[in-house]
Amino acid sequence: MNFRYVKQISDLFKKNVLVRVDFNVPIKSKTVLDNYKIKKSLATIKFLVEKGAKVILVSHLGRPAGTDKKFSLKPVAIELGKFLQKKIPLLGVTDLAKVKVQVAKLLPGAVVMLENIRFVKGEIENSEKLSKDLANLADIFVLDGFAVAHRSASSVSGVAKYLPAYAGLLLQEEIEGLDQVVKKPKKPLVAVLGGIKMETKIPVLKNLLSKANYILVGGGIVNTYLWAKGYKVGSSIVDKNFKKEILRYCSNKKVILPVDVIVGSSNGKKAQVIDVKKLNLKKDVGIFDIGPKTIRLFAGYIKKSKTVVWNGAMGNFEQHPYEYGTHSVAHLVASVSKRKAFGVAGGGETVEALKKLHLLSDVDLASTGGGSMLEYLGGNKLPGLEVLKK
């Protein structure tokens, strides 16, 4: 796809630039717990500041039902201010006519942030009125939050109908990185898919079968496949709605299934390794991770890859001793990235595991958008990207 990128704008001086970022970050006691998404948008913000633009940041936080102080972006504005070494004013969002007056007084290089856009009725519904009101604040719109690109919302795709719209530097990085997986990947291309949300994994599995050399699967995909094949999987998480699809796609020779799994109780007790062929679990026992033989099997494919993409945990990695599979895959993907292979990782659990192991910077692209990444890898159109096409 050919997109319009922010670096293609010839003159940004004194221009009002509305930037849709994704600052939907965890907050506790008015403190940001994880500033990764904030840091990832700094490049775009600093670029606009250096060009003398007047930057108006817009983001959501959580799912508030109208104005709710618990979902205020004030802690985010404070955190961003630390990185930019200046105070970031937080402007009210329920009266955008007033905001327009405030924006008119800004000096070149100024940065302000609107309060949580979901405080306004019509954001999620992609209201035409809100889209126009947001557009009325600026000369240019920049979408930088890849994590919201799959949403049809006023501050994502709606506003772009009324302003010249461009992709920010983070969005550009994400698009170009994922294109190295779906368009012209260096072969062998190895995909590693896990997690439990079958409705998001099935389209990716289907789309990557025509592109990847091998797809290594764990998590809910494996549980559902084994259940569909008639194995007694006990309390394992399965999705019975996708029996036909799982049987069809996982029967493909490109799909590499686990040969052993770790089973036990959800609290980690009575954990043991079992050969998949001998699987016959009682109702109170479930599959919670891939086994050591499977990890060695997967390692052989990952080490030979020239492109590797990973999305989804191999099991319940937050509960000891079921972290072994996910952590092993994290080390394997990180070990080949930036060296032998182009490595892409994305999704909340995937990024969390890499962070915990201090491996996040070792992969070529750690995507900020789990849902958007899966939609893109699944070959689907993303509303936020469609409006940025040339």
DRENDO-1510 file (C-alpha; in Angstrom, 1 decimal, always signed):
<recs>
REC; n; res; u; v; w
REC; 1; MET; +0.0; +0.0; +0.0 .
REC; 2; ASN; +1.1; +3.6; -0.7 .
REC; 3; PHE; +0.4; +5.9; +2.2 .
REC; 4; ARG; +0.9; +9.6; +2.9 .
REC; 5; TYR; +3.6; +10.0; +5.5 .
REC; 6; VAL; +4.2; +13.0; +7.8 .
REC; 7; LYS; +7.8; +13.4; +6.6 .
REC; 8; GLN; +6.3; +14.2; +3.1 .
REC; 9; ILE; +4.7; +17.4; +4.3 .
REC; 10; SER; +6.8; +20.3; +3.0 .
REC; 11; ASP; +5.8; +23.0; +5.5 .
REC; 12; LEU; +4.7; +22.4; +9.1 .
REC; 13; PHE; +5.7; +25.8; +10.6 .
REC; 14; LYS; +2.8; +27.3; +12.6 .
REC; 15; LYS; +0.5; +24.6; +11.4 .
REC; 16; ASN; -2.0; +23.1; +13.8 .
REC; 17; VAL; -1.5; +19.3; +13.7 .
REC; 18; LEU; -4.0; +17.0; +15.4 .
REC; 19; VAL; -2.1; +13.8; +16.3 .
REC; 20; ARG; -4.0; +10.6; +17.2 .
REC; 21; VAL; -1.8; +8.7; +19.5 .
REC; 22; ASP; -2.5; +5.6; +21.5 .
REC; 23; PHE; -1.8; +6.5; +25.1 .
REC; 24; ASN; -4.2; +3.9; +26.5 .
REC; 25; VAL; -1.7; +2.8; +29.2 .
REC; 26; PRO; -2.1; +1.2; +32.6 .
REC; 27; ILE; -2.4; +3.7; +35.5 .
REC; 28; LYS; -2.5; +3.1; +39.2 .
REC; 29; SER; -2.8; +5.7; +41.9 .
REC; 30; LYS; -2.5; +8.4; +39.3 .
REC; 31; THR; +0.8; +7.0; +38.1 .
REC; 32; VAL; +1.6; +5.5; +34.7 .
REC; 33; LEU; +2.8; +1.9; +35.2 .
REC; 34; ASP; +4.0; +1.3; +31.7 .
REC; 35; ASN; +5.2; +4.2; +29.4 .
REC; 36; TYR; +6.2; +2.0; +26.4 .
REC; 37; LYS; +3.4; +3.4; +24.1 .
REC; 38; ILE; +4.2; +7.0; +25.2 .
REC; 39; LYS; +7.9; +6.5; +24.4 .
REC; 40; LYS; +7.1; +5.0; +21.0 .
REC; 41; SER; +5.2; +8.2; +19.9 .
REC; 42; LEU; +8.0; +10.5; +21.0 .
REC; 43; ALA; +9.7; +10.5; +17.5 .
REC; 44; THR; +6.6; +11.8; +15.8 .
REC; 45; ILE; +5.9; +14.5; +18.5 .
REC; 46; LYS; +9.5; +15.7; +18.5 .
REC; 47; PHE; +9.6; +15.8; +14.7 .
REC; 48; LEU; +6.6; +18.0; +14.6 .
REC; 49; VAL; +7.9; +20.3; +17.4 .
REC; 50; GLU; +11.3; +20.7; +15.6 .
REC; 51; LYS; +9.4; +21.7; +12.4 .
REC; 52; GLY; +7.6; +24.4; +14.4 .
REC; 53; ALA; +4.1; +22.9; +14.3 .
REC; 54; LYS; +1.5; +23.3; +17.0 .
REC; 55; VAL; +0.8; +19.8; +18.3 .
REC; 56; ILE; -2.6; +18.8; +19.6 .
REC; 57; LEU; -2.5; +15.2; +20.9 .
REC; 58; VAL; -5.7; +13.1; +21.2 .
REC; 59; SER; -6.1; +9.7; +22.8 .
REC; 60; HIS; -8.5; +7.5; +24.7 .
REC; 61; LEU; -8.0; +5.8; +28.0 .
REC; 62; GLY; -10.1; +2.8; +29.0 .
REC; 63; ARG; -13.8; +2.6; +28.4 .
REC; 64; PRO; -15.4; +5.4; +30.3 .
REC; 65; ALA; -19.2; +6.0; +30.2 .
REC; 66; GLY; -18.9; +9.7; +29.7 .
REC; 67; THR; -16.7; +12.0; +31.8 .
REC; 68; ASP; -15.0; +10.1; +34.6 .
REC; 69; LYS; -12.0; +11.3; +36.6 .
REC; 70; LYS; -10.8; +7.7; +37.0 .
REC; 71; PHE; -10.0; +7.8; +33.2 .
REC; 72; SER; -8.4; +11.2; +33.0 .
REC; 73; LEU; -5.3; +11.5; +30.9 .
REC; 74; LYS; -3.6; +13.9; +33.4 .
REC; 75; PRO; -1.1; +11.2; +34.6 .
REC; 76; VAL; -0.2; +10.6; +30.9 .
REC; 77; ALA; +0.3; +14.3; +30.3 .
REC; 78; ILE; +2.6; +14.5; +33.3 .
REC; 79; GLU; +4.6; +11.4; +32.1 .
REC; 80; LEU; +4.9; +12.8; +28.6 .
REC; 81; GLY; +6.1; +16.1; +30.1 .
REC; 82; LYS; +9.0; +14.3; +31.7 .
REC; 83; PHE; +10.2; +13.1; +28.3 .
REC; 84; LEU; +9.7; +16.4; +26.6 .
REC; 85; GLN; +11.1; +18.3; +29.6 .
REC; 86; LYS; +8.2; +20.7; +29.7 .
REC; 87; LYS; +4.6; +20.9; +31.1 .
REC; 88; ILE; +2.0; +19.5; +28.7 .
REC; 89; PRO; -1.3; +21.4; +29.2 .
REC; 90; LEU; -4.4; +19.1; +29.4 .
REC; 91; LEU; -7.3; +20.7; +27.6 .
REC; 92; GLY; -11.0; +19.9; +28.2 .
REC; 93; VAL; -12.6; +17.9; +25.5 .
REC; 94; THR; -16.3; +18.4; +26.0 .
REC; 95; ASP; -16.2; +22.0; +24.5 .
REC; 96; LEU; -14.1; +21.9; +21.4 .
REC; 97; ALA; -15.1; +25.5; +20.4 .
REC; 98; LYS; -13.3; +26.6; +23.6 .
REC; 99; VAL; -10.3; +24.4; +22.7 .
REC; 100; LYS; -10.1; +26.1; +19.3 .
REC; 101; VAL; -9.7; +29.5; +21.0 .
REC; 102; GLN; -6.9; +28.0; +23.3 .
REC; 103; VAL; -5.1; +26.4; +20.3 .
REC; 104; ALA; -5.1; +29.7; +18.4 .
REC; 105; LYS; -2.9; +31.2; +21.2 .
REC; 106; LEU; -0.3; +28.5; +20.9 .
REC; 107; LEU; +3.2; +29.3; +19.8 .
REC; 108; PRO; +5.2; +27.2; +17.2 .
REC; 109; GLY; +6.6; +24.1; +18.8 .
REC; 110; ALA; +3.9; +23.9; +21.5 .
REC; 111; VAL; +2.4; +20.6; +22.6 .
REC; 112; VAL; -1.0; +20.2; +24.3 .
REC; 113; MET; -3.1; +17.2; +25.0 .
REC; 114; LEU; -6.9; +16.8; +24.8 .
REC; 115; GLU; -8.6; +15.1; +27.7 .
REC; 116; ASN; -9.8; +11.5; +27.1 .
REC; 117; ILE; -11.6; +11.6; +23.7 .
REC; 118; ARG; -14.0; +8.9; +25.0 .
REC; 119; PHE; -15.5; +11.4; +27.4 .
REC; 120; VAL; -17.3; +12.7; +24.3 .
REC; 121; LYS; -20.4; +11.0; +23.0 .
REC; 122; GLY; -19.9; +9.9; +19.4 .
REC; 123; GLU; -16.2; +9.0; +19.5 .
REC; 124; ILE; -16.7; +5.2; +19.4 .
REC; 125; GLU; -19.7; +5.6; +17.0 .
REC; 126; ASN; -17.6; +7.6; +14.6 .
REC; 127; SER; -20.0; +10.6; +14.8 .
REC; 128; GLU; -19.8; +12.9; +11.9 .
REC; 129; LYS; -20.3; +15.9; +14.1 .
REC; 130; LEU; -17.4; +15.0; +16.4 .
REC; 131; SER; -15.2; +14.2; +13.4 .
REC; 132; LYS; -15.9; +17.7; +12.0 .
REC; 133; ASP; -15.4; +19.4; +15.4 .
REC; 134; LEU; -12.0; +17.7; +15.8 .
REC; 135; ALA; -11.1; +18.7; +12.2 .
REC; 136; ASN; -12.0; +22.2; +13.0 .
REC; 137; LEU; -9.1; +22.4; +15.5 .
REC; 138; ALA; -6.3; +21.7; +13.0 .
REC; 139; ASP; -4.8; +22.1; +9.5 .
REC; 140; ILE; -3.4; +18.6; +9.3 .
REC; 141; PHE; -4.3; +15.2; +10.9 .
REC; 142; VAL; -1.6; +12.6; +11.8 .
REC; 143; LEU; -2.4; +9.1; +12.9 .
REC; 144; ASP; +0.4; +7.7; +14.9 .
REC; 145; GLY; -1.4; +5.1; +17.1 .
REC; 146; PHE; -1.2; +1.8; +15.2 .
REC; 147; ALA; -3.0; +0.1; +18.1 .
REC; 148; VAL; -6.2; +2.0; +17.2 .
REC; 149; ALA; -5.8; +1.8; +13.4 .
REC; 150; HIS; -8.3; -1.1; +13.2 .
REC; 151; ARG; -11.0; +1.0; +14.8 .
REC; 152; SER; -13.6; +3.1; +13.0 .
REC; 153; ALA; -13.8; +6.1; +15.4 .
REC; 154; SER; -14.1; +9.8; +15.0 .
REC; 155; SER; -10.6; +10.5; +16.2 .
REC; 156; VAL; -9.1; +7.7; +14.0 .
REC; 157; SER; -10.8; +7.5; +10.6 .
REC; 158; GLY; -13.7; +10.1; +10.9 .
REC; 159; VAL; -11.6; +13.2; +11.2 .
REC; 160; ALA; -9.4; +12.2; +8.3 .
REC; 161; LYS; -12.3; +12.8; +5.9 .
REC; 162; TYR; -12.1; +16.5; +6.6 .
REC; 163; LEU; -8.3; +17.2; +6.9 .
REC; 164; PRO; -5.2; +16.2; +4.9 .
REC; 165; ALA; -4.3; +13.0; +6.7 .
REC; 166; TYR; -0.8; +11.4; +7.2 .
REC; 167; ALA; +0.8; +8.5; +9.0 .
REC; 168; GLY; +3.2; +9.4; +11.8 .
REC; 169; LEU; +6.7; +7.9; +12.2 .
REC; 170; LEU; +5.5; +5.1; +14.6 .
REC; 171; LEU; +2.7; +4.1; +12.2 .
REC; 172; GLN; +5.2; +4.2; +9.3 .
REC; 173; GLU; +7.6; +1.9; +11.3 .
REC; 174; GLU; +4.8; -0.5; +12.0 .
REC; 175; ILE; +3.5; -0.7; +8.5 .
REC; 176; GLU; +6.9; -1.1; +6.9 .
REC; 177; GLY; +7.8; -3.8; +9.5 .
REC; 178; LEU; +4.7; -5.8; +8.9 .
REC; 179; ASP; +5.0; -5.5; +5.2 .
REC; 180; GLN; +8.3; -7.4; +5.5 .
REC; 181; VAL; +6.1; -10.3; +6.7 .
REC; 182; VAL; +3.1; -10.1; +4.4 .
REC; 183; LYS; +4.5; -8.7; +1.2 .
REC; 184; LYS; +8.0; -9.7; +0.3 .
REC; 185; PRO; +9.4; -11.7; +3.3 .
REC; 186; LYS; +12.8; -13.2; +3.2 .
REC; 187; LYS; +12.4; -16.9; +3.3 .
REC; 188; PRO; +12.1; -19.1; +5.3 .
REC; 189; LEU; +9.3; -17.2; +6.9 .
REC; 190; VAL; +8.3; -18.8; +10.2 .
REC; 191; ALA; +5.2; -17.7; +12.2 .
REC; 192; VAL; +4.6; -18.5; +15.8 .
REC; 193; LEU; +1.0; -18.2; +16.9 .
REC; 194; GLY; -0.5; -18.7; +20.4 .
REC; 195; GLY; -3.0; -17.0; +22.7 .
REC; 196; ILE; -6.6; -18.0; +23.3 .
REC; 197; LYS; -8.7; -15.7; +21.1 .
REC; 198; MET; -9.5; -18.0; +18.2 .
REC; 199; GLU; -11.6; -15.4; +16.4 .
REC; 200; THR; -8.5; -13.2; +15.9 .
REC; 201; LYS; -6.1; -16.1; +15.2 .
REC; 202; ILE; -8.1; -18.0; +12.5 .
REC; 203; PRO; -7.9; -15.3; +9.8 .
REC; 204; VAL; -4.1; -14.9; +10.5 .
REC; 205; LEU; -3.6; -18.6; +10.3 .
REC; 206; LYS; -5.5; -18.8; +7.0 .
REC; 207; ASN; -3.7; -15.8; +5.4 .
REC; 208; LEU; -0.2; -16.8; +6.5 .
REC; 209; LEU; -0.6; -20.4; +5.1 .
REC; 210; SER; +0.0; -18.9; +1.7 .
REC; 211; LYS; +3.0; -16.9; +2.7 .
REC; 212; ALA; +4.8; -18.7; +5.5 .
REC; 213; ASN; +7.1; -21.7; +5.2 .
REC; 214; TYR; +6.1; -22.9; +8.7 .
REC; 215; ILE; +3.6; -21.9; +11.3 .
REC; 216; LEU; +4.3; -23.1; +14.9 .
REC; 217; VAL; +1.3; -23.2; +17.1 .
REC; 218; GLY; +0.6; -23.2; +20.8 .
REC; 219; GLY; -2.0; -21.9; +23.3 .
REC; 220; GLY; -5.7; -22.2; +22.5 .
REC; 221; ILE; -5.1; -23.2; +18.9 .
REC; 222; VAL; -3.5; -26.4; +20.0 .
REC; 223; ASN; -6.1; -27.1; +22.7 .
REC; 224; THR; -8.9; -26.6; +20.3 .
REC; 225; TYR; -7.2; -28.8; +17.6 .
REC; 226; LEU; -6.6; -31.7; +20.1 .
REC; 227; TRP; -10.2; -31.4; +21.3 .
REC; 228; ALA; -11.5; -31.4; +17.7 .
REC; 229; LYS; -9.4; -34.6; +17.0 .
REC; 230; GLY; -11.1; -36.4; +19.8 .
REC; 231; TYR; -8.5; -36.1; +22.6 .
REC; 232; LYS; -9.8; -35.7; +26.2 .
REC; 233; VAL; -8.4; -32.2; +27.0 .
REC; 234; GLY; -10.0; -31.8; +30.5 .
REC; 235; SER; -10.3; -28.2; +31.6 .
REC; 236; SER; -8.1; -26.9; +28.8 .
REC; 237; ILE; -9.4; -23.7; +27.1 .
REC; 238; VAL; -11.0; -24.5; +23.8 .
REC; 239; ASP; -13.2; -22.7; +21.3 .
REC; 240; LYS; -15.8; -25.0; +20.0 .
REC; 241; ASN; -17.0; -22.4; +17.5 .
REC; 242; PHE; -14.0; -23.0; +15.2 .
REC; 243; LYS; -13.8; -26.8; +15.0 .
REC; 244; LYS; -14.0; -26.9; +11.2 .
REC; 245; GLU; -11.5; -24.2; +10.6 .
REC; 246; ILE; -9.0; -25.5; +13.1 .
REC; 247; LEU; -9.1; -29.0; +11.7 .
REC; 248; ARG; -8.7; -27.7; +8.2 .
REC; 249; TYR; -5.9; -25.3; +8.7 .
REC; 250; CYS; -3.9; -27.3; +11.3 .
REC; 251; SER; -4.0; -30.3; +9.0 .
REC; 252; ASN; -1.8; -28.4; +6.6 .
REC; 253; LYS; +1.8; -29.7; +6.4 .
REC; 254; LYS; +3.1; -26.1; +7.1 .
REC; 255; VAL; +1.5; -26.1; +10.5 .
REC; 256; ILE; +3.9; -27.6; +13.2 .
REC; 257; LEU; +2.0; -28.9; +16.2 .
REC; 258; PRO; +3.4; -29.6; +19.7 .
REC; 259; VAL; +4.6; -33.2; +20.3 .
REC; 260; ASP; +4.3; -32.8; +24.1 .
REC; 261; VAL; +2.5; -30.4; +26.5 .
REC; 262; ILE; +2.6; -29.5; +30.2 .
REC; 263; VAL; -0.6; -30.3; +32.0 .
REC; 264; GLY; -1.8; -29.7; +35.5 .
REC; 265; SER; -4.1; -27.5; +37.6 .
REC; 266; SER; -4.6; -23.8; +36.9 .
REC; 267; ASN; -2.6; -22.8; +40.0 .
REC; 268; GLY; +0.4; -24.7; +38.8 .
REC; 269; LYS; +0.2; -27.7; +41.0 .
REC; 270; LYS; +0.6; -31.3; +39.8 .
REC; 271; ALA; +2.3; -30.0; +36.6 .
REC; 272; GLN; +3.8; -32.7; +34.4 .
REC; 273; VAL; +4.9; -33.3; +30.8 .
REC; 274; ILE; +2.8; -35.5; +28.7 .
REC; 275; ASP; +3.3; -36.8; +25.1 .
REC; 276; VAL; +0.4; -35.5; +23.0 .
REC; 277; LYS; -0.4; -39.0; +21.7 .
REC; 278; LYS; -1.0; -40.2; +25.2 .
REC; 279; LEU; -3.3; -37.3; +26.1 .
REC; 280; ASN; -6.3; -38.4; +28.2 .
REC; 281; LEU; -7.0; -35.7; +30.8 .
REC; 282; LYS; -9.4; -35.7; +33.7 .
REC; 283; LYS; -11.9; -32.8; +34.0 .
REC; 284; ASP; -9.9; -31.0; +36.7 .
REC; 285; VAL; -6.6; -31.1; +34.6 .
REC; 286; GLY; -5.8; -28.9; +31.6 .
REC; 287; ILE; -3.1; -28.1; +29.1 .
REC; 288; PHE; -1.2; -25.0; +30.2 .
REC; 289; ASP; +2.0; -24.9; +28.2 .
REC; 290; ILE; +4.0; -26.6; +25.4 .
REC; 291; GLY; +6.6; -29.2; +26.5 .
REC; 292; PRO; +10.4; -29.4; +26.3 .
REC; 293; LYS; +10.4; -31.7; +23.2 .
REC; 294; THR; +8.2; -29.2; +21.4 .
REC; 295; ILE; +10.5; -26.3; +22.3 .
REC; 296; ARG; +13.4; -28.1; +20.8 .
REC; 297; LEU; +11.3; -28.8; +17.7 .
REC; 298; PHE; +10.2; -25.2; +17.4 .
REC; 299; ALA; +13.8; -24.0; +18.0 .
REC; 300; GLY; +15.0; -25.9; +14.9 .
REC; 301; TYR; +12.5; -23.9; +12.7 .
REC; 302; ILE; +13.1; -20.5; +14.3 .
REC; 303; LYS; +16.9; -20.8; +14.1 .
REC; 304; LYS; +16.6; -21.4; +10.3 .
REC; 305; SER; +14.3; -18.5; +9.7 .
REC; 306; LYS; +15.1; -15.4; +7.7 .
REC; 307; THR; +11.8; -13.8; +8.8 .
REC; 308; VAL; +10.0; -14.6; +12.0 .
REC; 309; VAL; +6.7; -13.2; +13.4 .
REC; 310; TRP; +5.4; -14.1; +16.8 .
REC; 311; ASN; +2.0; -13.3; +18.3 .
REC; 312; GLY; +0.5; -14.9; +21.4 .
REC; 313; ALA; +1.7; -16.8; +24.5 .
REC; 314; MET; +2.3; -20.6; +24.3 .
REC; 315; GLY; +0.4; -21.1; +27.5 .
REC; 316; ASN; -0.5; -19.6; +30.8 .
REC; 317; PHE; +2.8; -17.9; +31.2 .
REC; 318; GLU; +1.8; -15.7; +34.2 .
REC; 319; GLN; +1.5; -18.9; +36.4 .
REC; 320; HIS; +4.6; -20.8; +37.3 .
REC; 321; PRO; +5.7; -23.3; +36.0 .
REC; 322; TYR; +3.7; -22.6; +32.8 .
REC; 323; GLU; +6.0; -19.8; +31.6 .
REC; 324; TYR; +8.6; -22.1; +30.2 .
REC; 325; GLY; +7.3; -22.3; +26.7 .
REC; 326; THR; +6.5; -18.6; +26.2 .
REC; 327; HIS; +9.9; -17.5; +27.7 .
REC; 328; SER; +11.7; -20.1; +25.5 .
REC; 329; VAL; +10.0; -18.7; +22.4 .
REC; 330; ALA; +10.9; -15.2; +23.5 .
REC; 331; HIS; +14.6; -16.0; +23.8 .
REC; 332; LEU; +14.5; -17.9; +20.4 .
REC; 333; VAL; +12.9; -15.0; +18.5 .
REC; 334; ALA; +15.1; -12.5; +20.1 .
REC; 335; SER; +18.2; -14.5; +19.4 .
REC; 336; VAL; +17.7; -14.5; +15.6 .
REC; 337; SER; +16.2; -11.0; +15.3 .
REC; 338; LYS; +18.5; -8.1; +14.1 .
REC; 339; ARG; +21.0; -10.7; +13.1 .
REC; 340; LYS; +20.1; -13.7; +11.0 .
REC; 341; ALA; +16.4; -12.9; +10.6 .
REC; 342; PHE; +13.9; -10.0; +10.6 .
REC; 343; GLY; +11.9; -10.4; +13.8 .
REC; 344; VAL; +8.4; -9.1; +14.5 .
REC; 345; ALA; +6.5; -9.6; +17.8 .
REC; 346; GLY; +3.2; -8.2; +18.8 .
REC; 347; GLY; +0.2; -8.5; +21.1 .
REC; 348; GLY; -0.2; -7.7; +24.8 .
REC; 349; GLU; +1.1; -11.0; +26.2 .
REC; 350; THR; +3.9; -11.3; +23.6 .
REC; 351; VAL; +5.3; -7.8; +24.4 .
REC; 352; GLU; +4.8; -8.3; +28.1 .
REC; 353; ALA; +6.9; -11.5; +28.0 .
REC; 354; LEU; +9.7; -9.8; +26.1 .
REC; 355; LYS; +9.6; -6.9; +28.5 .
REC; 356; LYS; +9.8; -9.2; +31.5 .
REC; 357; LEU; +12.9; -10.9; +30.0 .
REC; 358; HIS; +14.5; -7.5; +28.9 .
REC; 359; LEU; +14.4; -8.7; +25.3 .
REC; 360; LEU; +12.0; -6.1; +23.8 .
REC; 361; SER; +14.8; -4.1; +22.1 .
REC; 362; ASP; +16.3; -7.3; +20.6 .
REC; 363; VAL; +13.5; -7.7; +18.1 .
REC; 364; ASP; +13.3; -5.6; +14.9 .
REC; 365; LEU; +9.7; -4.6; +15.4 .
REC; 366; ALA; +7.8; -4.9; +18.7 .
REC; 367; SER; +4.3; -3.9; +17.5 .
REC; 368; THR; +2.3; -1.6; +19.8 .
REC; 369; GLY; -1.0; -2.9; +18.3 .
REC; 370; GLY; -2.1; -6.5; +19.0 .
REC; 371; GLY; -5.5; -6.2; +17.4 .
REC; 372; SER; -4.3; -4.1; +14.5 .
REC; 373; MET; -1.3; -6.3; +13.9 .
REC; 374; LEU; -3.6; -9.4; +13.7 .
REC; 375; GLU; -6.0; -7.6; +11.4 .
REC; 376; TYR; -3.1; -6.5; +9.1 .
REC; 377; LEU; -1.5; -10.0; +9.1 .
REC; 378; GLY; -5.0; -11.4; +8.4 .
REC; 379; GLY; -5.2; -9.4; +5.2 .
REC; 380; ASN; -8.0; -7.2; +6.5 .
REC; 381; LYS; -8.6; -3.5; +5.8 .
REC; 382; LEU; -8.0; -1.2; +8.7 .
REC; 383; PRO; -10.2; +1.9; +8.8 .
REC; 384; GLY; -7.4; +4.1; +10.1 .
REC; 385; LEU; -5.1; +3.1; +7.3 .
REC; 386; GLU; -7.6; +3.2; +4.5 .
REC; 387; VAL; -8.0; +7.0; +5.0 .
REC; 388; LEU; -4.2; +7.5; +4.7 .
REC; 389; LYS; -3.8; +5.9; +1.2 .
REC; 390; LYS; -2.6; +8.1; -1.6 .
</recs>
